[in-house]
């Protein structure tokens, strides 16, 4: 087994700490009612999906490969910012409060919106011409 690069793990940690801090601050500023649309989680998940599409495409296709940008930005920052587990808890709370339509709409919008955000960001990066 190949030893892990501690600098790569440090990059993931730094990105994850930043993403988690941003999400935590937003969650504290905007407290969520389980019977209404969870805008903070929805927003950070869509922004995180768009950033992941942007970073992945840009770092793989447009910039020279490095060992640390992609782990820090993709795995760390986007992983810390987005929160699938919070979305699941929010869906469960909606179901417990019998707001089934809201739960279904939130689940569908989150999945579809995430895919669209990744697609749009990837398309945007690929649309920009590379200067020679």
C-alpha positions in Angstrom: 0.0 0.0 0.0 1.3 3.4 -1.0 1.8 5.9 1.9 -0.6 8.9 1.8 0.8 12.3 1.0 0.4 14.4 4.2 0.3 17.6 2.2 -2.7 16.2 0.1 -4.5 15.3 3.4 -3.7 18.8 4.7 -5.2 20.4 1.6 -8.4 18.3 2.0 -8.5 19.3 5.7 -8.0 23.0 4.9 -10.7 23.0 2.2 -13.1 21.0 4.3 -12.6 23.3 7.3 -13.4 26.3 5.2 -16.5 24.7 3.5 -17.8 23.5 6.8 -17.3 26.8 8.5 -19.3 28.6 5.7 -22.1 26.1 6.0 -22.2 26.3 9.8 -22.3 30.1 9.9 -25.1 30.2 7.3 -27.1 27.5 9.3 -26.7 29.5 12.5 -27.7 32.8 10.8 -30.8 31.3 9.1 -32.5 28.9 11.5 -34.8 26.4 9.7 -38.4 25.6 10.4 -39.1 21.9 9.5 -42.4 22.8 7.7 -40.8 25.3 5.3 -38.3 25.1 2.4 -34.8 24.6 3.8 -33.2 27.4 1.8 -29.7 27.3 3.4 -29.1 23.6 2.8 -30.7 23.8 -0.7 -28.5 26.8 -1.6 -25.2 25.5 -0.3 -25.9 22.1 -2.0 -26.6 23.8 -5.3 -23.6 26.2 -5.0 -21.4 23.2 -3.9 -22.5 21.2 -6.9 -21.8 24.1 -9.3 -18.4 24.6 -7.7 -17.6 20.9 -7.9 -18.5 20.9 -11.7 -16.4 24.1 -12.2 -13.4 22.9 -10.2 -13.4 19.4 -11.6 -13.6 20.5 -15.2 -11.3 23.5 -14.9 -8.6 21.6 -12.9 -8.7 18.5 -15.1 -9.1 20.1 -18.5 -7.8 23.6 -18.4 -5.0 23.9 -15.8 -1.8 22.0 -15.3 -2.3 19.1 -12.9 -1.2 19.6 -9.3 -1.4 17.4 -6.3 -3.3 19.8 -4.1 -5.8 22.0 -5.8 -8.3 19.3 -6.7 -8.3 17.6 -3.3 -8.5 21.0 -1.5 -11.3 22.5 -3.6 -13.2 19.5 -4.8 -13.0 17.0 -1.9 -12.4 19.5 0.9 -14.2 22.7 0.2 -17.2 21.2 -1.8 -17.4 18.2 0.6 -17.4 20.5 3.6 -19.8 23.0 2.1 -22.4 20.5 0.9 -24.4 18.3 3.2 -26.3 15.3 2.0 -26.9 14.2 5.6 -28.5 17.4 6.6 -30.8 17.2 3.6 -31.8 13.7 4.7 -32.6 14.9 8.3 -34.6 17.8 6.9 -36.6 15.4 4.7 -37.3 13.2 7.6 -38.5 16.1 9.7 -40.8 17.2 6.9 -42.3 13.7 6.7 -42.7 13.7 10.5 -44.6 17.0 10.2 -46.8 15.5 7.4 -45.6 18.0 4.7 -45.3 15.3 2.1 -45.5 17.5 -1.0 -42.8 19.8 0.4 -40.5 16.8 1.1 -41.1 15.4 -2.4 -40.5 18.8 -4.0 -37.4 19.4 -1.9 -35.9 16.0 -2.7 -36.6 16.3 -6.4 -35.4 19.9 -6.7 -32.2 19.1 -4.8 -31.3 16.2 -7.0 -32.3 17.8 -10.3 -30.9 21.2 -9.3 -27.6 19.6 -8.3 -27.3 17.8 -11.6 -28.2 21.0 -13.5 -25.6 23.0 -11.5 -22.8 20.6 -12.3 -23.8 20.4 -15.9 -24.0 24.2 -16.3 -20.7 24.8 -14.6 -19.0 22.2 -16.7 -20.5 23.6 -19.8 -19.4 27.1 -18.9 -15.8 26.0 -18.3 -15.8 24.1 -21.6 -17.3 27.1 -23.5 -14.5 29.5 -22.6 -11.8 29.4 -25.2 -8.3 28.5 -24.2 -5.8 31.2 -25.1 -2.8 30.0 -26.9 
